[in-house]
C-alpha cells in the first residue's frame, strides 16, 4: 500500500488489511510505504489513528518508511492511492514485470477507473472518515478478489 507520506492513507489501508487478514486467518503479507521521505519513522497522523480506532482498527503501531525498489522484489502487488503515487512508483520499476505489479487500490472497488483515494492531510475530520470508509470497502473488495482467484 503506497501513498505520499505513509502517515494517512497507506497506513490506514495497511491496518485494515492486517486486521482482516488476522480475522479471516488469510496467508497474506501486507506493508505500506510512502513515495516521499518527509515522515520516515513517524507514527500515522493522529487524526487517522483516532478515526481508525473509533472503527476498531488499530494503526498506532505502524511506522512510516519510504518506498524502495526492493519492494518490487518483495511483493506481488503494489497498490497506490493516486496518480502521482502511480507515476512515482512506476518510475522506479526496472522491468515491465515490475511495472505490471503496480495498480490503483480503488480499481478493486471501481474496476478500470484509476480512481484516487483523496489525500485527507489538509482536510477535515469528515475527510478522514470518508477515507476510512473508502479504504474499508476497497480492502474488502481486494480480499474478495484474492481469495476467489486462488
Ligand atoms: P498521505 O498524506 O500521503 O496519505 O500519508 C500526506 C501526508 C503528509 C503530506 C502529504 C500527504 N505532507 O505533505 O507532509
Backbone and ligand atoms as CSV (ligand in chain L), in Angstrom:
chain,resi,resn,atom,element,x,y,z
A,1,UNK,N,N,0.848,-1.176,0.000
A,1,UNK,CA,C,0.000,0.000,0.000
A,1,UNK,C,C,0.891,1.236,0.000
A,2,UNK,N,N,0.715,2.070,-0.993
A,2,UNK,CA,C,1.631,3.208,-1.157
A,2,UNK,C,C,0.855,4.520,-1.303
A,3,UNK,N,N,1.255,5.527,-0.516
A,3,UNK,CA,C,0.751,6.896,-0.717
A,3,UNK,C,C,1.937,7.842,-0.697
A,4,UNK,N,N,1.696,9.101,-0.464
A,4,UNK,CA,C,2.798,10.069,-0.500
A,4,UNK,C,C,3.597,10.057,0.809
A,5,UNK,N,N,2.915,10.279,1.926
A,5,UNK,CA,C,3.628,10.454,3.196
A,5,UNK,C,C,3.750,9.196,4.041
A,6,UNK,N,N,2.920,8.194,3.755
A,6,UNK,CA,C,2.811,6.969,4.574
A,6,UNK,C,C,2.427,7.289,6.016
A,7,UNK,N,N,1.602,8.342,6.177
A,7,UNK,CA,C,1.078,8.619,7.522
A,7,UNK,C,C,-0.453,8.718,7.543
A,8,UNK,N,N,-1.107,8.780,6.393
A,8,UNK,CA,C,-2.583,8.829,6.396
A,8,UNK,C,C,-3.190,7.643,5.637
A,9,UNK,N,N,-3.162,7.704,4.306
A,9,UNK,CA,C,-3.913,6.720,3.520
A,9,UNK,C,C,-3.308,5.326,3.536
A,10,UNK,N,N,-2.004,5.207,3.233
A,10,UNK,CA,C,-1.451,3.840,3.123
A,10,UNK,C,C,-1.354,3.111,4.468
A,11,UNK,N,N,-1.021,3.779,5.594
A,11,UNK,CA,C,-1.075,3.036,6.857
A,11,UNK,C,C,-2.508,2.618,7.212
A,12,UNK,N,N,-3.489,3.442,6.802
A,12,UNK,CA,C,-4.893,3.072,7.060
A,12,UNK,C,C,-5.254,1.813,6.276
A,13,UNK,N,N,-4.846,1.771,4.998
A,13,UNK,CA,C,-5.109,0.584,4.167
A,13,UNK,C,C,-4.349,-0.624,4.727
A,14,UNK,N,N,-3.115,-0.405,5.149
A,14,UNK,CA,C,-2.278,-1.448,5.748
A,14,UNK,C,C,-2.954,-2.012,7.010
A,15,UNK,N,N,-3.382,-1.127,7.909
A,15,UNK,CA,C,-4.001,-1.550,9.177
A,15,UNK,C,C,-5.315,-2.291,8.955
A,16,UNK,N,N,-6.102,-1.822,7.987
A,16,UNK,CA,C,-7.369,-2.508,7.686
A,16,UNK,C,C,-7.090,-3.920,7.170
A,17,UNK,N,N,-6.126,-4.030,6.272
A,17,UNK,CA,C,-5.805,-5.358,5.726
A,17,UNK,C,C,-5.234,-6.271,6.809
A,18,UNK,N,N,-4.364,-5.730,7.641
A,18,UNK,CA,C,-3.796,-6.530,8.733
A,18,UNK,C,C,-4.907,-7.098,9.618
A,19,UNK,N,N,-5.847,-6.228,9.983
A,19,UNK,CA,C,-6.951,-6.679,10.839
A,19,UNK,C,C,-7.769,-7.766,10.135
A,20,UNK,N,N,-8.074,-7.563,8.867
A,20,UNK,CA,C,-8.908,-8.522,8.129
A,20,UNK,C,C,-8.155,-9.832,7.872
A,21,UNK,N,N,-6.850,-9.736,7.608
A,21,UNK,CA,C,-6.039,-10.945,7.408
A,21,UNK,C,C,-6.051,-11.779,8.682
A,22,UNK,N,N,-5.904,-11.107,9.819
A,22,UNK,CA,C,-5.929,-11.825,11.104
A,22,UNK,C,C,-7.304,-12.419,11.378
A,23,UNK,N,N,-8.346,-11.619,11.196
A,23,UNK,CA,C,-9.713,-12.087,11.468
A,23,UNK,C,C,-10.075,-13.284,10.593
A,24,UNK,N,N,-9.635,-13.234,9.336
A,24,UNK,CA,C,-10.027,-14.282,8.383
A,24,UNK,C,C,-8.951,-15.352,8.223
A,25,UNK,N,N,-7.879,-15.211,9.027
A,25,UNK,CA,C,-6.761,-16.158,9.006
A,25,UNK,C,C,-6.274,-16.431,7.585
A,26,UNK,N,N,-5.982,-15.346,6.876
A,26,UNK,CA,C,-5.510,-15.450,5.495
A,26,UNK,C,C,-3.981,-15.479,5.468
A,27,UNK,N,N,-3.433,-16.187,4.497
A,27,UNK,CA,C,-1.984,-16.283,4.359
A,27,UNK,C,C,-1.499,-15.191,3.401
A,28,UNK,N,N,-1.583,-13.955,3.871
A,28,UNK,CA,C,-1.189,-12.805,3.062
A,28,UNK,C,C,-0.274,-11.918,3.888
A,29,UNK,N,N,0.637,-11.270,3.186
A,29,UNK,CA,C,1.546,-10.341,3.856
A,29,UNK,C,C,1.250,-8.938,3.332
A,30,UNK,N,N,1.205,-7.970,4.225
A,30,UNK,CA,C,0.938,-6.590,3.791
A,30,UNK,C,C,1.917,-5.640,4.482
A,31,UNK,N,N,2.234,-4.559,3.781
A,31,UNK,CA,C,3.040,-3.488,4.374
A,31,UNK,C,C,2.654,-2.204,3.643
A,32,UNK,N,N,3.148,-1.073,4.129
A,32,UNK,CA,C,2.885,0.179,3.434
A,32,UNK,C,C,4.138,1.031,3.404
A,33,UNK,N,N,4.117,1.988,2.495
A,33,UNK,CA,C,5.263,2.881,2.317
A,33,UNK,C,C,4.793,4.171,1.668
A,34,UNK,N,N,5.619,5.213,1.780
A,34,UNK,CA,C,5.354,6.481,1.114
A,34,UNK,C,C,6.360,6.706,0.001
A,35,UNK,N,N,5.955,7.465,-1.005
A,35,UNK,CA,C,6.925,7.791,-2.054
A,35,UNK,C,C,7.880,8.880,-1.556
A,36,UNK,N,N,7.432,9.703,-0.622
A,36,UNK,CA,C,8.261,10.792,-0.092
A,36,UNK,C,C,9.025,10.341,1.152
A,37,UNK,N,N,10.016,11.126,1.510
A,37,UNK,CA,C,10.821,10.770,2.688
A,37,UNK,C,C,10.518,11.659,3.900
A,38,UNK,N,N,9.479,12.505,3.805
A,38,UNK,CA,C,9.224,13.502,4.867
A,38,UNK,C,C,9.011,12.902,6.248
A,39,UNK,N,N,8.359,11.747,6.308
A,39,UNK,CA,C,7.848,11.285,7.617
A,39,UNK,C,C,8.452,9.955,8.072
A,40,UNK,N,N,9.612,9.591,7.514
A,40,UNK,CA,C,10.223,8.293,7.827
A,40,UNK,C,C,10.345,8.105,9.346
A,41,UNK,N,N,9.893,6.948,9.819
A,41,UNK,CA,C,10.000,6.610,11.249
A,41,UNK,C,C,8.866,7.110,12.102
A,42,UNK,N,N,7.980,7.945,11.511
A,42,UNK,CA,C,6.887,8.514,12.310
A,42,UNK,C,C,5.668,7.601,12.356
A,43,UNK,N,N,4.891,7.743,13.441
A,43,UNK,CA,C,3.607,7.059,13.563
A,43,UNK,C,C,2.619,7.730,12.602
A,44,UNK,N,N,1.507,7.056,12.306
A,44,UNK,CA,C,0.487,7.691,11.458
A,44,UNK,C,C,-0.028,9.001,12.069
A,45,UNK,N,N,-0.590,9.836,11.216
A,45,UNK,CA,C,-1.223,11.088,11.627
A,45,UNK,C,C,-2.265,10.792,12.721
A,46,UNK,N,N,-2.229,11.601,13.783
A,46,UNK,CA,C,-3.110,11.366,14.935
A,46,UNK,C,C,-4.592,11.349,14.540
A,47,UNK,N,N,-4.954,12.168,13.553
A,47,UNK,CA,C,-6.361,12.199,13.113
A,47,UNK,C,C,-6.753,10.868,12.467
A,48,UNK,N,N,-5.803,10.254,11.738
A,48,UNK,CA,C,-6.077,8.946,11.119
A,48,UNK,C,C,-6.110,7.869,12.194
A,49,UNK,N,N,-5.189,7.943,13.159
A,49,UNK,CA,C,-5.165,6.964,14.264
A,49,UNK,C,C,-6.500,6.977,15.006
A,50,UNK,N,N,-7.000,8.185,15.297
A,50,UNK,CA,C,-8.246,8.302,16.079
A,50,UNK,C,C,-9.451,7.813,15.289
A,51,UNK,N,N,-9.504,8.153,14.012
A,51,UNK,CA,C,-10.612,7.703,13.161
A,51,UNK,C,C,-10.592,6.180,13.065
A,52,UNK,N,N,-9.405,5.634,12.865
A,52,UNK,CA,C,-9.255,4.181,12.733
A,52,UNK,C,C,-9.670,3.489,14.031
A,53,UNK,N,N,-9.208,4.009,15.160
A,53,UNK,CA,C,-9.504,3.398,16.465
A,53,UNK,C,C,-11.009,3.421,16.735
A,54,UNK,N,N,-11.669,4.511,16.351
A,54,UNK,CA,C,-13.110,4.637,16.569
A,54,UNK,C,C,-13.879,3.564,15.799
A,55,UNK,N,N,-13.253,3.045,14.742
A,55,UNK,CA,C,-13.887,1.990,13.939
A,55,UNK,C,C,-13.277,0.617,14.233
A,56,UNK,N,N,-12.485,0.531,15.301
A,56,UNK,CA,C,-11.969,-0.779,15.716
A,56,UNK,C,C,-10.757,-1.268,14.943
A,57,UNK,N,N,-10.020,-0.346,14.324
A,57,UNK,CA,C,-8.846,-0.746,13.547
A,57,UNK,C,C,-7.597,-0.036,14.073
A,58,UNK,N,N,-6.764,-0.732,14.836
A,58,UNK,CA,C,-5.564,-0.078,15.362
A,58,UNK,C,C,-4.511,0.150,14.279
A,59,UNK,N,N,-3.950,1.349,14.237
A,59,UNK,CA,C,-2.838,1.618,13.310
A,59,UNK,C,C,-1.697,2.366,14.008
A,60,UNK,N,N,-1.850,2.612,15.317
A,60,UNK,CA,C,-0.873,3.445,16.042
A,60,UNK,C,C,0.530,2.844,16.071
A,61,UNK,N,N,0.641,1.518,15.905
A,61,UNK,CA,C,1.943,0.835,15.986
A,61,UNK,C,C,2.720,0.906,14.668
A,62,UNK,N,N,2.080,1.360,13.592
A,62,UNK,CA,C,2.765,1.409,12.287
A,62,UNK,C,C,3.749,2.589,12.248
A,63,UNK,N,N,4.831,2.430,11.485
A,63,UNK,CA,C,5.826,3.496,11.344
A,63,UNK,C,C,6.112,3.723,9.871
A,64,UNK,N,N,6.228,4.998,9.504
A,64,UNK,CA,C,6.390,5.349,8.084
A,64,UNK,C,C,7.766,4.944,7.564
A,65,UNK,N,N,7.762,4.516,6.320
A,65,UNK,CA,C,9.021,4.257,5.615
A,65,UNK,C,C,8.835,4.706,4.173
A,66,UNK,N,N,9.940,4.789,3.466
A,66,UNK,CA,C,9.878,5.232,2.080
A,66,UNK,C,C,9.861,4.022,1.155
A,67,UNK,N,N,9.068,4.107,0.090
A,67,UNK,CA,C,9.039,3.036,-0.904
A,67,UNK,C,C,10.436,2.852,-1.474
A,68,UNK,N,N,10.795,1.581,-1.699
A,68,UNK,CA,C,12.140,1.250,-2.161
A,68,UNK,C,C,12.035,0.279,-3.336
A,69,UNK,N,N,12.993,0.361,-4.248
A,69,UNK,CA,C,12.994,-0.547,-5.409
A,69,UNK,C,C,12.904,-2.011,-5.001
A,70,UNK,N,N,13.455,-2.329,-3.834
A,70,UNK,CA,C,13.429,-3.710,-3.343
A,70,UNK,C,C,11.982,-4.194,-3.123
A,71,UNK,N,N,11.058,-3.251,-2.907
A,71,UNK,CA,C,9.655,-3.633,-2.713
A,71,UNK,C,C,9.088,-4.358,-3.930
A,72,UNK,N,N,9.627,-4.067,-5.107
A,72,UNK,CA,C,9.176,-4.791,-6.304
A,72,UNK,C,C,9.532,-6.272,-6.219
A,73,UNK,N,N,10.627,-6.565,-5.519
A,73,UNK,CA,C,11.066,-7.961,-5.379
A,73,UNK,C,C,10.286,-8.669,-4.270
A,74,UNK,N,N,9.933,-7.895,-3.224
A,74,UNK,CA,C,9.331,-8.498,-2.024
A,74,UNK,C,C,7.817,-8.684,-2.120
A,75,UNK,N,N,7.167,-7.981,-3.048
A,75,UNK,CA,C,5.697,-8.006,-3.092
A,75,UNK,C,C,5.176,-8.327,-4.488
A,76,UNK,N,N,4.022,-8.992,-4.522
A,76,UNK,CA,C,3.379,-9.351,-5.792
A,76,UNK,C,C,2.525,-8.210,-6.325
A,77,UNK,N,N,2.014,-7.400,-5.411
A,77,UNK,CA,C,1.094,-6.320,-5.779
A,77,UNK,C,C,1.514,-5.041,-5.077
A,78,UNK,N,N,1.563,-3.961,-5.823
A,78,UNK,CA,C,1.889,-2.664,-5.231
A,78,UNK,C,C,0.727,-1.735,-5.558
A,79,UNK,N,N,-0.050,-1.386,-4.532
A,79,UNK,CA,C,-1.302,-0.663,-4.753
A,79,UNK,C,C,-1.170,0.778,-4.284
A,80,UNK,N,N,-1.401,1.687,-5.224
A,80,UNK,CA,C,-1.205,3.103,-4.943
A,80,UNK,C,C,-2.543,3.803,-4.744
A,81,UNK,N,N,-2.474,4.992,-4.144
A,81,UNK,CA,C,-3.685,5.744,-3.799
A,81,UNK,C,C,-4.072,6.769,-4.855
A,82,UNK,N,N,-3.089,7.274,-5.618
A,82,UNK,CA,C,-3.437,8.282,-6.632
A,82,UNK,C,C,-2.434,8.266,-7.782
A,83,UNK,N,N,-2.694,9.107,-8.765
A,83,UNK,CA,C,-1.897,9.103,-9.987
A,83,UNK,C,C,-0.454,9.532,-9.745
A,84,UNK,N,N,-0.272,10.451,-8.822
A,84,UNK,CA,C,1.095,10.895,-8.545
A,84,UNK,C,C,1.889,9.766,-7.898
A,85,UNK,N,N,1.260,9.012,-6.990
A,85,UNK,CA,C,1.925,7.822,-6.420
A,85,UNK,C,C,2.252,6.835,-7.535
A,86,UNK,N,N,1.291,6.653,-8.435
A,86,UNK,CA,C,1.479,5.690,-9.533
A,86,UNK,C,C,2.716,6.051,-10.351
A,87,UNK,N,N,2.796,7.320,-10.741
A,87,UNK,CA,C,3.930,7.750,-11.571
A,87,UNK,C,C,5.250,7.627,-10.818
A,88,UNK,N,N,5.253,7.990,-9.537
A,88,UNK,CA,C,6.487,7.925,-8.735
A,88,UNK,C,C,6.967,6.485,-8.572
A,89,UNK,N,N,6.036,5.558,-8.366
A,89,UNK,CA,C,6.406,4.159,-8.152
A,89,UNK,C,C,6.848,3.511,-9.468
A,90,UNK,N,N,6.086,3.744,-10.523
A,90,UNK,CA,C,6.394,3.117,-11.814
A,90,UNK,C,C,7.765,3.570,-12.332
A,91,UNK,N,N,8.122,4.795,-12.013
A,91,UNK,CA,C,9.427,5.325,-12.406
A,91,UNK,C,C,10.570,4.485,-11.821
A,92,UNK,N,N,10.323,3.838,-10.701
A,92,UNK,CA,C,11.375,3.050,-10.035
A,92,UNK,C,C,11.410,1.595,-10.503
A,93,UNK,N,N,10.453,1.204,-11.327
A,93,UNK,CA,C,10.416,-0.183,-11.803
A,93,UNK,C,C,11.561,-0.429,-12.782
A,94,UNK,N,N,12.190,-1.612,-12.654
A,94,UNK,CA,C,13.331,-1.943,-13.528
A,94,UNK,C,C,12.906,-2.751,-14.740
A,95,UNK,N,N,11.759,-3.427,-14.641
A,95,UNK,CA,C,11.309,-4.286,-15.736
A,95,UNK,C,C,9.812,-4.074,-15.961
A,96,UNK,N,N,9.336,-4.555,-17.103
A,96,UNK,CA,C,7.913,-4.481,-17.405
A,96,UNK,C,C,7.116,-5.298,-16.377
A,97,UNK,N,N,7.699,-6.428,-15.953
A,97,UNK,CA,C,7.034,-7.281,-14.959
A,97,UNK,C,C,6.836,-6.515,-13.645
A,98,UNK,N,N,7.839,-5.763,-13.244
A,98,UNK,CA,C,7.708,-4.957,-12.016
A,98,UNK,C,C,6.637,-3.887,-12.203
A,99,UNK,N,N,6.637,-3.252,-13.357
A,99,UNK,CA,C,5.648,-2.202,-13.630
A,99,UNK,C,C,4.226,-2.769,-13.565
A,100,UNK,N,N,4.074,-4.006,-14.051
A,100,UNK,CA,C,2.750,-4.639,-14.070
A,100,UNK,C,C,2.226,-4.953,-12.662
A,101,UNK,N,N,3.105,-4.939,-11.675
A,101,UNK,CA,C,2.665,-5.190,-10.295
A,101,UNK,C,C,1.932,-3.994,-9.695
A,102,UNK,N,N,2.060,-2.831,-10.327
A,102,UNK,CA,C,1.516,-1.596,-9.760
A,102,UNK,C,C,0.092,-1.354,-10.267
A,103,UNK,N,N,-0.802,-1.067,-9.347
A,103,UNK,CA,C,-2.184,-0.760,-9.717
A,103,UNK,C,C,-2.764,0.221,-8.701
A,104,UNK,N,N,-3.907,0.784,-9.046
A,104,UNK,CA,C,-4.617,1.665,-8.119
A,104,UNK,C,C,-5.468,0.791,-7.202
A,105,UNK,N,N,-5.382,1.018,-5.895
A,105,UNK,CA,C,-6.196,0.227,-4.959
A,105,UNK,C,C,-7.679,0.302,-5.319
A,106,UNK,N,N,-8.145,1.486,-5.710
A,106,UNK,CA,C,-9.584,1.634,-5.959
A,106,UNK,C,C,-10.058,0.912,-7.217
A,107,UNK,N,N,-9.133,0.401,-8.032
A,107,UNK,CA,C,-9.581,-0.416,-9.166
A,107,UNK,C,C,-10.232,-1.719,-8.700
A,108,UNK,N,N,-10.004,-2.102,-7.440
A,108,UNK,CA,C,-10.686,-3.291,-6.896
A,108,UNK,C,C,-12.134,-2.985,-6.558
A,109,UNK,N,N,-12.420,-1.702,-6.337
A,109,UNK,CA,C,-13.771,-1.288,-5.968
A,109,UNK,C,C,-14.515,-0.764,-7.198
A,110,UNK,N,N,-13.793,-0.025,-8.018
A,110,UNK,CA,C,-14.374,0.593,-9.214
A,110,UNK,C,C,-13.473,0.225,-10.392
A,111,UNK,N,N,-13.616,-1.009,-10.918
A,111,UNK,CA,C,-12.666,-1.519,-11.910
A,111,UNK,C,C,-12.447,-0.573,-13.099
A,112,UNK,N,N,-11.177,-0.434,-13.456
A,112,UNK,CA,C,-10.815,0.298,-14.663
A,112,UNK,C,C,-10.903,1.809,-14.580
A,113,UNK,N,N,-11.139,2.353,-13.403
A,113,UNK,CA,C,-11.345,3.808,-13.315
A,113,UNK,C,C,-10.081,4.576,-12.906
A,114,UNK,N,N,-9.079,3.872,-12.347
A,114,UNK,CA,C,-7.895,4.548,-11.785
A,114,UNK,C,C,-8.302,5.681,-10.838
A,115,UNK,N,N,-9.373,5.458,-10.087
A,115,UNK,CA,C,-9.865,6.492,-9.160
A,115,UNK,C,C,-8.888,6.654,-8.003
A,116,UNK,N,N,-8.871,7.855,-7.432
A,116,UNK,CA,C,-7.923,8.120,-6.354
A,116,UNK,C,C,-8.594,8.098,-4.985
A,117,UNK,N,N,-7.789,7.746,-3.990
A,117,UNK,CA,C,-8.183,7.942,-2.595
A,117,UNK,C,C,-7.721,9.362,-2.265
A,118,UNK,N,N,-8.662,10.275,-2.003
A,118,UNK,CA,C,-8.267,11.672,-1.792
A,118,UNK,C,C,-7.341,11.810,-0.583
A,119,UNK,N,N,-6.355,12.675,-0.710
A,119,UNK,CA,C,-5.415,12.916,0.387
A,119,UNK,C,C,-6.117,13.748,1.467
A,120,UNK,N,N,-6.283,13.219,2.679
A,120,UNK,CA,C,-7.017,13.956,3.713
A,120,UNK,C,C,-6.129,14.901,4.521
A,121,UNK,N,N,-4.838,14.949,4.209
A,121,UNK,CA,C,-3.856,15.621,5.082
A,121,UNK,C,C,-4.246,17.065,5.405
A,122,UNK,N,N,-4.729,17.802,4.393
A,122,UNK,CA,C,-5.119,19.203,4.626
A,122,UNK,C,C,-6.640,19.313,4.793
A,123,UNK,N,N,-7.285,18.185,5.066
A,123,UNK,CA,C,-8.745,18.160,5.138
A,123,UNK,C,C,-9.301,18.207,6.549
A,124,UNK,N,N,-10.594,17.883,6.639
A,124,UNK,CA,C,-11.337,17.936,7.900
A,124,UNK,C,C,-11.524,16.518,8.450
A,125,UNK,N,N,-12.098,16.442,9.650
A,125,UNK,CA,C,-12.416,15.133,10.243
A,125,UNK,C,C,-13.302,14.320,9.304
A,126,UNK,N,N,-14.205,15.015,8.621
A,126,UNK,CA,C,-15.107,14.350,7.675
A,126,UNK,C,C,-14.317,13.687,6.542
A,127,UNK,N,N,-13.248,14.334,6.125
A,127,UNK,CA,C,-12.408,13.768,5.061
A,127,UNK,C,C,-11.714,12.496,5.540
A,128,UNK,N,N,-11.278,12.482,6.793
A,128,UNK,CA,C,-10.643,11.279,7.343
A,128,UNK,C,C,-11.653,10.137,7.440
A,129,UNK,N,N,-12.883,10.469,7.829
A,129,UNK,CA,C,-13.954,9.462,7.885
A,129,UNK,C,C,-14.224,8.883,6.495
A,130,UNK,N,N,-14.252,9.767,5.497
A,130,UNK,CA,C,-14.530,9.330,4.125
A,130,UNK,C,C,-13.417,8.414,3.625
A,131,UNK,N,N,-12.169,8.739,3.963
A,131,UNK,CA,C,-11.036,7.905,3.555
A,131,UNK,C,C,-11.127,6.545,4.238
A,132,UNK,N,N,-11.490,6.545,5.519
A,132,UNK,CA,C,-11.634,5.266,6.219
A,132,UNK,C,C,-12.672,4.393,5.513
A,133,UNK,N,N,-13.813,4.976,5.217
A,133,UNK,CA,C,-14.911,4.231,4.602
A,133,UNK,C,C,-14.504,3.668,3.230
A,134,UNK,N,N,-13.844,4.499,2.440
A,134,UNK,CA,C,-13.389,4.083,1.109
A,134,UNK,C,C,-12.382,2.930,1.220
A,135,UNK,N,N,-11.433,3.072,2.128
A,135,UNK,CA,C,-10.392,2.046,2.273
A,135,UNK,C,C,-10.951,0.765,2.875
A,136,UNK,N,N,-11.953,0.893,3.730
A,136,UNK,CA,C,-12.599,-0.286,4.305
A,136,UNK,C,C,-13.264,-1.088,3.185
A,137,UNK,N,N,-13.966,-0.398,2.292
A,137,UNK,CA,C,-14.654,-1.084,1.198
A,137,UNK,C,C,-13.661,-1.626,0.168
A,138,UNK,N,N,-12.607,-0.834,-0.104
A,138,UNK,CA,C,-11.616,-1.269,-1.103
A,138,UNK,C,C,-10.843,-2.499,-0.608
A,139,UNK,N,N,-10.509,-2.549,0.675
A,139,UNK,CA,C,-9.761,-3.706,1.187
A,139,UNK,C,C,-10.668,-4.945,1.248
A,140,UNK,N,N,-11.954,-4.761,1.498
A,140,UNK,CA,C,-12.899,-5.891,1.400
A,140,UNK,C,C,-12.910,-6.439,-0.025
A,141,UNK,N,N,-12.972,-5.534,-1.003
A,141,UNK,CA,C,-13.019,-5.950,-2.415
A,141,UNK,C,C,-11.722,-6.645,-2.810
A,142,UNK,N,N,-10.610,-6.141,-2.329
A,142,UNK,CA,C,-9.302,-6.741,-2.622
A,142,UNK,C,C,-9.226,-8.164,-2.067
A,143,UNK,N,N,-9.627,-8.333,-0.821
A,143,UNK,CA,C,-9.593,-9.663,-0.202
A,143,UNK,C,C,-10.540,-10.607,-0.936
A,144,UNK,N,N,-11.696,-10.105,-1.309
A,144,UNK,CA,C,-12.654,-10.938,-2.043
A,144,UNK,C,C,-12.036,-11.433,-3.350
A,145,UNK,N,N,-11.393,-10.526,-4.081
A,145,UNK,CA,C,-10.777,-10.887,-5.359
A,145,UNK,C,C,-9.663,-11.911,-5.148
A,146,UNK,N,N,-8.789,-11.642,-4.199
A,146,UNK,CA,C,-7.647,-12.546,-3.966
A,146,UNK,C,C,-8.131,-13.931,-3.515
A,147,UNK,N,N,-9.079,-13.976,-2.602
A,147,UNK,CA,C,-9.483,-15.271,-2.063
A,147,UNK,C,C,-10.373,-16.052,-3.046
A,148,UNK,N,N,-10.945,-15.372,-4.015
A,148,UNK,CA,C,-11.763,-16.090,-5.002
A,148,UNK,C,C,-10.984,-16.442,-6.256
A,149,UNK,N,N,-9.750,-15.916,-6.365
A,149,UNK,CA,C,-8.908,-16.218,-7.522
A,149,UNK,C,C,-8.013,-17.403,-7.252
A,150,UNK,N,N,-7.696,-17.619,-5.965
A,150,UNK,CA,C,-6.660,-18.620,-5.649
A,150,UNK,C,C,-7.251,-19.805,-4.884
L,1,LIG,P1,P,-0.644,10.515,2.948
L,1,LIG,O1,O,-0.961,12.032,3.323
L,1,LIG,O2,O,0.097,10.560,1.624
L,1,LIG,O3,O,-1.987,9.903,2.835
L,1,LIG,O4,O,0.203,9.945,4.067
L,1,LIG,C1,C,0.029,13.023,3.376
L,1,LIG,C2,C,0.798,13.153,4.488
L,1,LIG,C3,C,1.755,14.159,4.559
L,1,LIG,C4,C,1.915,15.017,3.499
L,1,LIG,C5,C,1.145,14.878,2.366
L,1,LIG,C6,C,0.200,13.864,2.303
L,1,LIG,N1,N,2.856,16.058,3.570
L,1,LIG,O5,O,2.912,16.876,2.641
L,1,LIG,O6,O,3.600,16.151,4.569
